[in-house]
Amino acid sequence: MKELVKTNDPTVLAFATALLAGEGIEHFVLDVHMSMLEGSIGILPKRIMVADDDLAPARRAMRDNGIEVED
């Protein structure tokens, strides 16, 4: 699994996961429950992970829709 997106913005997280689902790319969101440790203030980012083989098409889907991803 490779990290695709790392964000603490819930709207970016929701949009990115919807795009991946629409493209048929399986993904997993990590650190969703970390807010319990931080007191729900939103400082710890959540990460979207994809399979190694899906990384290139997932990055393309993010870039095509204005979501920044690192190479």
GROMACS elastic network, one bead per residue, 0.5 to 0.9 nm:
[ bonds ]
;  ai    aj funct       b0    kb
    1    27     6  0.89887   500
    1    49     6  0.59707   500
    1    50     6  0.53600   500
    1    52     6  0.54588   500
    1    53     6  0.88549   500
    1    55     6  0.87071   500
    2    48     6  0.84557   500
    2    49     6  0.53599   500
    2    50     6  0.54905   500
    2    51     6  0.61666   500
    2    52     6  0.58602   500
    2    55     6  0.70279   500
    3     6     6  0.74237   500
    3    47     6  0.65630   500
    3    48     6  0.59463   500
    3    50     6  0.65871   500
    3    51     6  0.89323   500
    3    55     6  0.84824   500
    4    47     6  0.73055   500
    4    48     6  0.55637   500
    4    49     6  0.55419   500
    4    50     6  0.65963   500
    4    55     6  0.71264   500
    4    58     6  0.74799   500
    4    59     6  0.69173   500
    4    62     6  0.88596   500
    4    69     6  0.64991   500
    4    70     6  0.76365   500
    5    13     6  0.81453   500
    5    16     6  0.81035   500
    5    46     6  0.81486   500
    5    47     6  0.56493   500
    5    48     6  0.51910   500
    5    49     6  0.73717   500
    5    59     6  0.88946   500
    5    62     6  0.87761   500
    5    67     6  0.84652   500
    5    68     6  0.78001   500
    5    69     6  0.60209   500
    5    70     6  0.80258   500
    6    13     6  0.84787   500
    6    45     6  0.59981   500
    6    46     6  0.56336   500
    6    48     6  0.65160   500
    6    69     6  0.83989   500
    7    10     6  0.77733   500
    7    12     6  0.72634   500
    7    13     6  0.68770   500
    7    44     6  0.82846   500
    7    46     6  0.54540   500
    7    47     6  0.65713   500
    7    48     6  0.86709   500
    8    11     6  0.89517   500
    8    12     6  0.82386   500
    8    13     6  0.77725   500
    8    42     6  0.62335   500
    8    43     6  0.65987   500
    8    44     6  0.63337   500
    8    46     6  0.58286   500
    8    47     6  0.86753   500
    9    12     6  0.54845   500
    9    13     6  0.63544   500
    9    14     6  0.88212   500
    9    42     6  0.82072   500
    9    45     6  0.78323   500
    9    46     6  0.85408   500
   10    14     6  0.61036   500
   10    15     6  0.85499   500
   10    46     6  0.88910   500
   11    14     6  0.51538   500
   11    15     6  0.60792   500
   11    16     6  0.84599   500
   12    15     6  0.51062   500
   12    16     6  0.59023   500
   12    17     6  0.84541   500
   12    67     6  0.75525   500
   13    16     6  0.52420   500
   13    17     6  0.61507   500
   13    18     6  0.85450   500
   13    29     6  0.87809   500
   13    46     6  0.78958   500
   13    47     6  0.84837   500
   13    48     6  0.79163   500
   14    17     6  0.53229   500
   14    18     6  0.61322   500
   14    19     6  0.86437   500
   15    18     6  0.51172   500
   15    19     6  0.61589   500
   15    20     6  0.86826   500
   15    67     6  0.89662   500
   16    19     6  0.50991   500
   16    20     6  0.62350   500
   16    21     6  0.86130   500
   16    48     6  0.83733   500
   16    61     6  0.87107   500
   16    62     6  0.68342   500
   16    65     6  0.88762   500
   16    67     6  0.76078   500
   17    20     6  0.50924   500
   17    21     6  0.61134   500
   17    22     6  0.85259   500
   17    27     6  0.75650   500
   17    28     6  0.87780   500
   17    29     6  0.84625   500
   17    48     6  0.78228   500
   18    21     6  0.50874   500
   18    22     6  0.60783   500
   18    23     6  0.86301   500
   19    22     6  0.50363   500
   19    23     6  0.62376   500
   19    24     6  0.86572   500
   19    25     6  0.86605   500
   19    58     6  0.87364   500
   19    61     6  0.70419   500
   19    62     6  0.75959   500
   19    65     6  0.85316   500
   20    23     6  0.50726   500
   20    24     6  0.61896   500
   20    25     6  0.50994   500
   20    26     6  0.70067   500
   20    27     6  0.72030   500
   20    58     6  0.67257   500
   20    61     6  0.74666   500
   20    62     6  0.84023   500
   21    24     6  0.50028   500
   21    25     6  0.58120   500
   21    26     6  0.68793   500
   21    27     6  0.80235   500
   22    25     6  0.76290   500
   23    26     6  0.88373   500
   23    57     6  0.87005   500
   23    58     6  0.82051   500
   23    61     6  0.78787   500
   25    50     6  0.75952   500
   25    51     6  0.85941   500
   25    54     6  0.66865   500
   25    57     6  0.83349   500
   25    58     6  0.70778   500
   26    49     6  0.87890   500
   26    50     6  0.64425   500
   26    51     6  0.74509   500
   26    54     6  0.80913   500
   27    48     6  0.66003   500
   27    49     6  0.55372   500
   27    51     6  0.73154   500
   28    47     6  0.81907   500
   28    48     6  0.57080   500
   28    49     6  0.51595   500
   28    50     6  0.65914   500
   29    32     6  0.67541   500
   29    46     6  0.68501   500
   29    47     6  0.55828   500
   29    49     6  0.61926   500
   30    33     6  0.82837   500
   30    34     6  0.89885   500
   30    46     6  0.58365   500
   30    47     6  0.51008   500
   30    48     6  0.63206   500
   30    49     6  0.73586   500
   31    34     6  0.52606   500
   31    35     6  0.82045   500
   31    44     6  0.80411   500
   31    45     6  0.73352   500
   31    46     6  0.50800   500
   31    47     6  0.66046   500
   32    35     6  0.71137   500
   32    45     6  0.85525   500
   32    46     6  0.60008   500
   32    47     6  0.82819   500
   33    36     6  0.60658   500
   33    37     6  0.80403   500
   34    37     6  0.53994   500
   34    38     6  0.66146   500
   34    39     6  0.87630   500
   34    40     6  0.82699   500
   34    44     6  0.70567   500
   34    45     6  0.87381   500
   34    46     6  0.83931   500
   35    39     6  0.57753   500
   35    41     6  0.70295   500
   35    42     6  0.65797   500
   35    43     6  0.82508   500
   35    44     6  0.72554   500
   36    39     6  0.54359   500
   36    40     6  0.60638   500
   37    40     6  0.76602   500
   38    41     6  0.64111   500
   38    42     6  0.74340   500
   38    43     6  0.73162   500
   38    44     6  0.73559   500
   39    42     6  0.81437   500
   40    43     6  0.82263   500
   41    44     6  0.84067   500
   42    45     6  0.73533   500
   49    55     6  0.88306   500
   50    53     6  0.81836   500
   50    54     6  0.62088   500
   50    55     6  0.61709   500
   50    58     6  0.77124   500
   51    54     6  0.52588   500
   51    55     6  0.64030   500
   52    55     6  0.53819   500
   52    56     6  0.83464   500
   53    56     6  0.73251   500
   53    57     6  0.85447   500
   54    57     6  0.57076   500
   54    58     6  0.59596   500
   54    59     6  0.85724   500
   55    58     6  0.50926   500
   55    59     6  0.60365   500
   55    60     6  0.85740   500
   56    59     6  0.52032   500
   56    60     6  0.62331   500
   56    61     6  0.87196   500
   57    61     6  0.61801   500
   57    62     6  0.86794   500
   58    61     6  0.51137   500
   58    62     6  0.62988   500
   58    63     6  0.87164   500
   59    62     6  0.51036   500
   59    63     6  0.61422   500
   59    64     6  0.84847   500
   59    67     6  0.88761   500
   59    68     6  0.86623   500
   59    69     6  0.65568   500
   59    70     6  0.84493   500
   59    71     6  0.83809   500
   60    63     6  0.51775   500
   60    64     6  0.59587   500
   60    65     6  0.85809   500
   61    64     6  0.51984   500
   61    65     6  0.63977   500
   61    66     6  0.88645   500
   61    67     6  0.85498   500
   62    65     6  0.53068   500
   62    66     6  0.63090   500
   62    68     6  0.68148   500
   62    69     6  0.70832   500
   63    66     6  0.51206   500
   63    67     6  0.53678   500
   63    68     6  0.61369   500
   63    69     6  0.70929   500
   64    67     6  0.76661   500
   65    68     6  0.89534   500
